[in-house]
Amino acid sequence: MAGRRLLVGVQMIFAMSFLLFHRSCPAPASPTLPAGSLCIPLERDVLLDFKAGLTDPGNVLSSWRGADCCQWTGVVCSNRTTGGHVVTLQISGLYDSQAVGGEIRSSLLTLRHLKMLDLSLNDFGGQPIPEFIGALRSLTHLDLSYSDFSGQIPPHLGNLSNLLNLQLSNMADLYSPDLAWLSRLKKLQVLGMSEVDLSTAVDWVHALNMLPDLINVDLDSCGLRNSTIASPVHSNLTSLETLDLSFNPFNTSIGANNFILALTSLEELSLLSCGIHGPVHDALGNLTSLRKLSLQENLFVGKVPSTFKKLEKLQVFELSNNFISMDVIELLHLLPPDELLKLRFDNNKLTGSLPAWIGQFSSLTIIKLNHNELSGEIPIGIRELTNLRDLWLNSNNLHGTINEDHFTNLTTLQVLLISDNSLTVKDRFLKKLACLLH
C-alpha cells in the first residue's frame, strides 16, 4: 500500500475513462421515489448492507446516511427519467488512511443497473476476488487494482459481456492459469493486468486476438514466456494503440512470426527488460503509427534498421542498455527531427561525433547518450535545442572546450552531465553554468 500516493494520476485517468466510455441504457420504470430524492429505497438498503461488511478506519463512507443515497460519497445515480438507479460505485482509497477492507457482500447483485465498480487502492487483506462479481452483467468498468486481492482470478469475470475496461493490476498474489475467460469479453477496450501471474497462460496471445476492440493493454511483469509469443494466423487487433509487455522473460529474438509485427495501429510499444536478443527487426519500421518505442535493458545488437526512417510520428525512442553499435549520425538520420521529444540511447556502443545540425531536433527535451563511444567536440548547434531539459553526455570520448556559446538559448535546461570526457570548461563559465541550471 506504500505506493498509493503515486497512483492518484492513475485513478484520475480511470475516472476520466469512465466519463468517456459511459453510455446510458434504458431501464424499467422505478418505484415511487421519495420527494426531492433520486434514491431508490431498496438500493439504499443494499448500499448500507455493503457498507456494513466493510472496515472503514478512515471513515471514507461517513456520508452514507440519510435517505438520498445518490448524494453519498462515491455513489452516482442515473437521472429520474431513467429510474434513479445506482450506476456508479467508486470507493477508491487514494491514501492509506482512506483504504477500506473487509467483506464484499453479494447484496451488490441487487444493483442491476450498476455500470462502474471501482474498489481500487484499498486493502482487502489477500482475500480472493468474489466470484459473484461476474454476475454484475451491466458492468462496463471494473477496477480492483492495487487492492490486495489474491488467489485465482475467477473465470466468472468472463460473463461480464458489456465490460469495456478491466483493471486488475499490481496484485502479485493474483494469478490465472489461462485466459479463456478473458476471450469472452468481446467489447473490452482497456485491459490492465500488470504483475498478475500469467506464467502458465500459454493462450494469452490467442485470448487477446479474440478481442477486436482492444485499445490499451498492460501486461507488464506477468511472467509471460517466449513460447507464447508466436503470431496468430490473422490479427484481429486492428484498434490496439498501446501495448506494454515489459519485464516478461521472453528471452528470445523478435522473429518474423512475432504477433507484435502485425499490430500496425500501435502508437506505444514497451518491451523493457524482456531478455530480447538479436537484431532490431526491420518490420518494426512498418509500425508507422508509433509515437513511443521503449526497448531498454535487452540484448539487442547491430544497428537500428533503415526501415525506421518510416517512423515519422516517433516522439519517444528508448534503447538504453543494449549493444547497439552504429554511428550516431546514422542513427539521427533515421529519426524525425520535428517530432522527437526524448532520445535515450545510453549504455550502448554508439560511435562518431554529434553533428553540427543537431539543432534541427528542436523539440527534444531529453538526450541520454552517456556511456557510449562518442568522440569529437560538442557542437555549438546544440544551443538550438531550446526545449532541452536533460542532457547526458558523460562517459564518452568527447573533447574540446565548453563555453557559454553552447548554452545561450537553453533556458529550460535542468540536468547537464558531461563528466568522464576530455572536455575543458573555463572557470569563469562554471559560475554562469551554475546559474543556468535550475
N, C-alpha and C positions, 0 to 999 in steps of 0.2 A: 504493500500500500504506500511505500515511501515515495514512489514516483508520481503520486496522484496529482500534485500541483503542476507538473509539467504537461498534464493532459487536458487542461482546460480548453486549449485550442481544438483538440480532437472532438470534445463534446460539442463545442460551438459549431464545428463543421457538420457533425451529425445532425444537430438541431436544424441547421440551415438546409441540410439534405432532405429532412422531413418536409420542410416547407416547400421545397422544390418538387418533390415527388408525390405529396399527399393529394389524393383525389377523393372527393366526397362521393359517397354511394347512397342511392335512395334507400330508405329504411321504412319499415312499417310505422304506422302512427303510434305515438307513445301514450301511456296512461295519462290521466289528468295531472298536470303539473301544479305544484304549489304556486300561489300568486307571487309574481316577481322572481321566480326561480326557474332555472332550466333543469335542475337536478331531478332525476327520476328516483323516487324513494328506494326502490329495490336496488338500484345501482349504488346509491349512497350506502346502503346496508352492506353490500358486497365490499365496498372500499373500506368500511370500518372493520369488517372481518379480516380483510387483507392486512390492515394496519395492526390488528391485534396479534397477528402471527409474527410481526417483525420486532426486532430490537432496534431502538432508535435513540442511542445515547446523546446525539446532538439535537434532539427534538426537531428534526427536519420536518416531521409531519404534525407539528403543533397546531397548524392551521386547520387540520382535519377535524373540524367540529362544526356544529350548526347545520342548518337544513340544506344549504346550497352547496353541494359537493363540487359544482362547476367552478367555484371560487377558491377551491383548495389548491395549495401549492402542488405543482406537478400534474394537475388534472385539467384536461381540456375536453369540453363537450361540443357536440355539433349544435347548430342553432335550432331554435324552436321549430322551424318549418321541417327539419329533418329529424325531429323527435327529441332533441336534447340529450342524446346518448353520450356516454363517455367514449371518446375516440382516441385519447392520448393519456398514457400514464408514464410520466417521466420523473423517476426518482433516482437521480444521478448524483452520487456523492463526490463533489469536486474536491473536497478536502477530507482528510482523515476524520476530522470531527463531525463530518456530515454523513459518514458511511452508515448505512443500515445493514442489518443482517437478519438472522432468524429463519423462519419458515415462510416459504411462498405458498400460500394456500390455494387449493383448486377452486375455491369460490370465484376466482377470476374468470372461470369459464362462463359465468353468467353475463359477463360483459361481451355480448355477441357482436358488438359494433366496434370493438377495440382495434385500432389500426396501428398504433405505435406503442410498444412496450420497451422502455429504456430503464434498465436496472444497473447500468454500468457504474464502475468506480465505487462499488460497495464491497462488503466483506461477508460473504456467505459461508465462510469457515470450511471450505473444502467439500461442501455437500454436492451431490450430483445435480445437474440441471433437471428440473422436474419434467417427467415425460408428458404431463398434461399440457404443457405449453404448445405442443404440437397439435392440439385441438383448438387453438385460438385461430380459427380459419380466416378471420378477417384481417389478420396482421399483415401490414405491408413493411413495417420496420421492426426489427428485433435487435436490441443491443444489450448483451450480457457481459461485455468485455470488461477486463480489469476488476472482476468481482469475486475472484477466488472460488469458482466452481471447479470441481474435479471429476474424474471418472470418465466413462464413455459418453460421448455426445449422443443423446437419444435419437435413433433414426426416425422417431416420430416427427422430428422437425421437418422431415421431407413432406409432411402433409400440409405444410403452410404454402399452399399453391399460389397465394397472392403476394408472397413476400418479394419486396424489391431490394431490401437492404438487410443483410445479416452480419452482425458483428459479434464474434466470439474470441477476440484477440487477447493475448497476454494472460493466458492461464495455462501455465506449463504443465499442470497436472491433468489437463483435459486431453482426451485422445479420441480418435476414431479409426477403427481397423480398416474401414473402407469408406468410400464416398458415394455409394449407390444412392443413399438418401438425398444427397445434395443434388444429384442429377434430375430429381423430380421437381426442383424449384424453377420451373420454366420461365418465370418472369424476373428472376433475380438479376439485378443490375450492379450491386455493390456487395463484395464479399471480403470480410476481414477475419482471418483465422491465424494470424501470426502467433507463433510459439505453441500452437496446438500440435500434439504429437501425431503426425501422419506417416510415421516411418514404415508402416505396413500397408499403407493405402496405395497400392500399385496402380489403381484405377483413376488417379487424380486428374490426369490429362484428359482421359475419356469423359470423366464427370464434368469437367469444365466445358468440354466441347459440346455437351448436351444443353448448354445454357446460352443461347444465341444473343440474349440481350445484355450480357455482362459488359460493364464499362470499366470497373475498377476491381482488381483482385490483389489482395495482400496475403501471401502465404510464406512470409519470411520465417526462418527458424523453425521449420516444421519437420525436419528430419527426412525430407524427400530425397530419393536416391536416383542414381544415374540410369538405372534400368527402366525408369518410369517416364522418361522424357521424350521418347520417340513420338513422331508426329502422327495424328490421326490421318486416315485416308483423305478426308476432306475437312477443312477447318470451318467451323460454324461461328467462330469468334470474330465476326466482322465488325463488331462495335467496340471491341476491347481497346481502351485507351491507356490504362495504367496497369502494369504487372510488376509486382515485387516478389522475387523468389530468392532474395538474399539469404545468406547463412544456411543454405541447404547443401549437404555434402554430395553434390553430383559427381565430383571427381572424374570428369570426362571432358572431352572436347565438344565443341559445337559442330556437329556434323550436318550434312545436307538434309537429313531427315528430322532435324530438331523442330519441334512444333512451333517454337518461337519465330522461326524464319518465315512462317506463313501469316503472322499477325500484322498485316500491313496497315491496320488502323492505329497501331501503338503510338502513343505520344511520350510515354515514360516507361523505361525498362530498367529495372535494378537487379543486378546479379552479383552483388557484393559478396566476396568471400565464399565462393561456391566450389573452390578447387577445380575450376575450369582451366584446362591446359591446351596447348597447341596454338595455332594462329587465330587471329580475329577473323571470323568467317566473312568472306566477301558479301554474302547475301544479307548481312546486317545493313549494308548500304542501301538495300531495297526498301527498308522501312522508312520511307521518306516523310512520314508524319512525325518522326521522333523529334521531341524537344529536349528530352533528358535521357542520357545513356550513362549508366553507372556500372562499371565493370571492375571496380577496385579490388585489390587483395586477392587476385587469382594468379594463374601461372601462364598468362598469355605471352607468346614470343613473337618475334618478327616485327613486321610493320603494320600500321593501320592501313587497310587496303584502299586502293584508289577509288573504289565504289562509294566511299564515304563523302566524296565530293557531291553526291546527290542529296545529302542530308542538309538541305538548305534552311531548315527551320531549327536546327540544333542550337540550343541555348546553354545546356549544361553537358559537358563531356568529361567524364571521370574515369581514368585508367591508372590511378595511383597504385604503387606496389605490385608491379608486374615486371616483365622482362622485355618491354618494347624497345627495339633498337632501330632508330631511324634518325635522319637529320631533322632538326626542329623546324627548319624552313619547309621541308617536305610535308611535315605534319600540318603546319599552319596553312599551307596552300589548299588543304582538304577541307578547311573549316570556314563557315560563313562569317565574314568579318562584321556584318551588320547585325547579326543575331546573337552571337556567342556572348554569354554572360559570365560563365565560370569554366575555367580550364584547369583541371587537376591531373597532372602527369608526373607528380613527384615519385621518387624511388623507381626509376626506370633506367634505360640506357640511351637517352637522347643525346645526340652529338650536334656539332655545328654551332653557329653563332645566331643570336637573336637578330632578326632583320631590321634594317632601318625603317621599314614600312610597318612595323608592328603597331603603330598608332592607328592603322586602319581598323583595328578591332576596338572601336571607340565605345562599345557597350560593356566591355569587360569590367567586372567588379572584383574577380578573384583570379590570380595567376599563381599556380603552385607548380614550379619546375625545379624545385630543390632536389638534391641528391640525384643528379644526373651527371652527364659528362659534357656539359655545355662549355664552350670556350669563347674567346673574343671579348669585346667590350659590351657594356650595356649601352644600347643606342640612345641618343638624345630623343629619338622619336617616341620613347616611352612616355614622355610628358604629354603626349596627345591622348593618353588613356584617362580622360578626365573623370571617368566614373570609378576608377580603380580604388578598391578598399584594402585589399590584401595583395602584397607582392612577396612571394617566396622564391628567392634565387640562391639561397645558401647551399653550401656543399657542392659546388661545381668547380670549373677551371676558368672562371672569368677573371679578367684583368682590366687594367686601365684606371682612370680617375673618375670618381663620382663627385658631382658638384650640384649647385642649385639649379643649373640649367636642366638637369634631368627631371626635376620635380616642380617646375614652375607652375604648372596647371593642375597638379594632383591635390586638389583641396579636400578630397574625401578620403585620402589615404590614412589608414589606421594601423596597418601592420606592414613593416618592412624588414625582411630578413635577407641579408646579403653576406653573412659571415662565412668563413671557411672557403674563401676565394683568394685571389691575389689582387684585390681591389685597393685603391688608395682613396682615402676620404680625408679632405683637408680639415684641420682642426676648426677653422673658422666656420666651416659648413656644419659641423656636428651640432652646434648650438641652434642653428637655423633648422636643422633636421628634427631636433627635439621639439621645436615649436610646431613644426609641420605635422607631426604625428599626433593624433588626438583620438 
